[in-house]
Amino acid sequence: MEIGRFVPDRFVFSSPSTPQLQTFGSSCASRSFTYVGQGFWFATLPTATLSAVNAAGGTTTNYPISATKPALGESYSDSGAPVALDTAAVGTPSLGAPASGAATYSAAAGGKLAYTRNASTPVAPFNAAAISLAVSASDADDNGANQGIVTTPTPLSFVNIAFDSGNLFRYGRMRLLNAAGPTTVDIPLTLRAEFYQSAAAGFVRNNDDNCTPLAAGNFKLSNHNGSLSGTDVSVSVPAALTSGVANGMKLVKSTAPVSGPGSVRVCFDLDSAPGAGDTSCASSTSANHSFLQGPWSSAGSYDRDPAAQVNVGTFGAQPNNLIYFRENY
């Protein structure tokens, strides 16, 4: 007959799964890379069986393992990346189906990893091939009774965790170009994703971005001048970028033609919440893509939302009898 509290000698992990990280942090079919600063997580979570065992290695079936006991600890690292791995939002791991001295460890279902994006210094593309995870378990309840802290002498280790659709990371930014057009038709706008290639090449168009989502509510129209008012124009956008460009994006006139020439500022709110960060571009629905902000201010830091001026019926030094005029860069 056994009496008293049952304290195991140690904790042991067994039967680990093969986890897989999710490229681009989404299930977009054509993804092949992830942006630096963009959150990503597991497509297949890391799991394993955690057992409380005695000195001989047998399971201590009477140990009261539960959803919160023993305590779990996770440590994520990447020894090969040129920037630090941000683990602040990985969430809390869980122990499921506890019974007879064993339970199933799993990483949090809603966690997030990211590579830290330095707003002052872009980095060249790199492959994330060395992300690792170490998991430990401990119970200190009987430490004061001279039982010591029960731990995992050998932590569970997942090394070089693969991505499901490519481990390439790019430092990106979104760019919005100035435009002009007549008062009689909608004006095409150019919004494109770019990434930092190298010190020599600088930023180039990101032709592989077919996944970044867009919504009309992400765009703020302000500084209406001339004959334009807040009700005269709006922005129409596609659901997502195609080959790095917002195909079909345009400034839409509520009436055609509008009453006269004027201009308006169009801004893409990339911050994490309405009114956050770059407050000059506070839209009704921010895109939560601050990792695509650029150096669009005199300070030069990559923390500003892209903006452009659209001239309607006016073309600078060009004559006003032009049918259509647009600058391409």
N, C-alpha and C positions, 0 to 999 in steps of 0.2 A: 504494500500500500504506500503510495506516494503522497506526501503532504507538503504544504508551503508553496511559495512561488517558484515557478519553473523558469530558470534563466539559462538561455543557450550559451554555448561556448563562443559561437561566432555566427555571422550571417554569410550565406553563400549564394551567388547568382549562378543560374544554369539556363540552358536552352535559349540563348539570346536570338532575337530576330535579326534580319538584315535590313536596317533602316535605309531610307532614301529621301534626300532633300528635294524640294520642289523648285525648279527653275522659275524665275520671275515672280515667285510667290503666288502663282495662280495656275489655273488649268488651261490657259489660252493654248490652242492647238499648235500655233506656229512659233512658240517661244524657243529661244536658243541661248539666251543670256539673261543676266540680272544686273540691275544698276547698283552701283555703290551707294549705300544708304537706303536702299529699298529693302523692306522686310521680306523675309522668306522663312519657310518652315518645312516640316517633313510632309512628303507625300505618303510615306510609310513610316509610322512612328517606331522608335526603338522600344522594344519590350524584352522582358526576361522573367524567369521564375526566381523569386527570392525565397530562400528557405532558412529557417533558424535551425542550427544543427548543434549536436553535442560534440565533445572532444573526439569521439570516435567517428564523427562524420554522419551519424544518423540524425534524421529529422526530429526535432524536439516538438512532438505533436501537441503537447499541452501548453506550449508558449502562446500567449494570447496575442497573436499578430492581428493587426486591424488596418483599416484604411489610413490611419494616422500614426501607426506604430509598427515597426521602428521608423525613425525619421530618415528621409532620403536627402541626399545631396548630389547635385550635378555640377560638373565642370566642363565647359566647352572651350576649345582652343583651336588655333590654326597657326602652326609654326611656319607656314610658307607664304602667307599673304603679306603684301606691302603695307597694309593698314590693319588696325585692330578690329577684332570681332566684337561687336556690341551684343552682350547677353542680358541686358537689363529687362527684356520683355519675354524671357523664355517660359515664364509661368511656373507652376508648381507641379512636380511629378506626382503620380498617384500609385497606390497599391490597391488592386482590384481583386475581388473574389477571395478574400482571406479565409483560410480554413486549415486546421491541423498543422500549424507551424509553417505555412507557406502562403504566398500570395503572388500576384502578377504585377511586376513593375511596368510602368509606361510613362513616357514623357508626356507633358501637358498637351492636350488636344488643340489648344488655341494659342500656342506660344509663337515667338517670333525671334529670329536672328537677323542681324544686319552687319554689314561692314561699315565702320565709322567713316562718314563723309566729311572731309576737311573742307570748309567753305573757302579757304584761302589757297589751297594747293591741290589741283587736280592730279590724278594718278593715271598712268597708262593702263590699258587693259591687262588683266591677269586671270589665271585659272585658279579656282579654289579647289585644290586637290588634297588638302591635308586637314580638313575639319574633323576633329575628334571629340568624343564625349566619354567622360569617366563618371561612373555612378557609384555611390557608396551608401551604406545604411548604418545606423547607429541607434543604440538604446542606452541612455544614461540613467534610467530610473533607479537602478540599484547601485549606482556608483558610490553613494554614501554608506552603503552596507558592506563595503569592502568587496563587492563583486566586480568592480571596475566597469568601464564602458564597453558594452558589447558592440563590435564593429565588423566590417568586412575587411579581413586582412588583405584580400586581393580585390580591388574595385572592379566592377564590370566595365569593360573597355570596348568602345566602338571607334575604330580608327579609319581615316581616309574615307569618310562617308561620301558616297557618290550622289550626284544629282540625276533627276529623272530625264532631263532634256538639255544638258549642257552646263558646264561649270564656269563659263566665261563671265567675268564681271567687267562692267564699263562705267566710267565716270561720265554721267550725262548732264545735259541741260536742254531746255526747250527754248526755241527761238521763234518769235513772231515778227514778221516783216511789215514795214509800212506799205500802204496801198492807196490807190486813188482810182476814181471812176466817175461816170456821169451821174446825173440826178435821175435818170430814167430806168436804170436796171440795177440788179443786185451786184455787189462788188466782190470778186473772189479775194480771199485772204490766204496768206501762206504761213502755216504753222508747221514747224518741223522739229524733230528730235535730233540731237547731235551728241557725239561722245568724243572725249579727249583721246586722240590717237597717240601723240608724242609731242615732245617739245618742238620738233621741227614742223610737224604737220598741224599742230593745234587741234581744233575741233573740226570734225567732219560729220556729214549726215549719217545718221544711224539707219541704214537701209534695212536692218534686221528687226526693227521695232514694228511689229504688226499687232501689238497687244495693249499698248497704253490706252486706257479708255478716255473718252471725252463726253462732256455733257454741257448743254447750253448754259446751265446754271453756274458752271465754273468760270464763266467769262463776265467781266464787269465792264460796262460802257459808261464813260464819264467824260467830263470836259467837252460837252456839246457846245459847238460854236457856230456862228453864222445863223442860218435858217433852221438848223437841226435842233430838235428837242428830244427828250427822253423817250417819247412815244413814236418817233419817226423811224428808228432803226433798231434792229436786234441782230443776234449772231446765230447762225445755223451751222452745226458741226456734225460730222459723222460719228458713229458709235465708238470708233477707235482709229488709231493711226494705221496707215497702209504704207509699208516700205519707208517708214519714218516720217510720213507726211499726212496731214489732215486733208485728204482728198475731198473736194466739194465744199470745204468751209467757205462761208461768205457772209458779208454784211447784208442783211435783208432789210429792204425798205417796206414799211407798213403800207405806204401808198406810193405809187409810181406814176409820175415823178414826184419827188418831195418838193416842197414849196420853193426851195432855192438852195444855193451852194452852202457848204459848211464843212465841219470836221468833227471827229469824235475819237476819243482814246479808247482802245480795246485792250483789255488786260486779262491774262489767264491766271486765275488764283490757284496757285499750287500748294498753298499752306495746308497744315494739318487740321485747321478748324477755321470757320468764318471769322475774320478779323484778327487772326493770329499772324505773327511774323511780319510780312510786308503789308502793312495796313493800308497802303495806297491802293491795294487791289483786293479789297474785301468784298467778295461776291456773296451770293445767297447760298451757294454750296461749294465750299473749297474742295479741291481735287485730292487732297491728302497725298500729294506727290512732291513734297519739298525737296526730295533728292534730284529733282530736275530743274531747280532754280539756277539762275545764271548771274553774271556780273553786270547786271543792267542798271548800274548806278555809278556815281563818281568814286565810291569807295572801292569798287572792284571785287567785292566778295561775292561768292556764288550763293547768295541768299536772297535774290530779288526775283519777282515774278516777271515773265516776259510781257512786254507791252508794245503797242504800235499805234501810230496815228493814221487814220483813214480820212482822206480828203474826198468829199463828195461834190462834184461839179466844179472843183478848183484844182489847178495843176501847176501851181507855182508860177514859173516864168512862161509856161506854155499858154497858147491862146485858148480862150474859153469856148471856141467853136469846134474843138476836137470832139469826135464821137466817142473815143475811148482811149485811155492812156494808163499804162501800168509800168512800174519800174521792176525789173528782175535783177536779182543779185546772185 
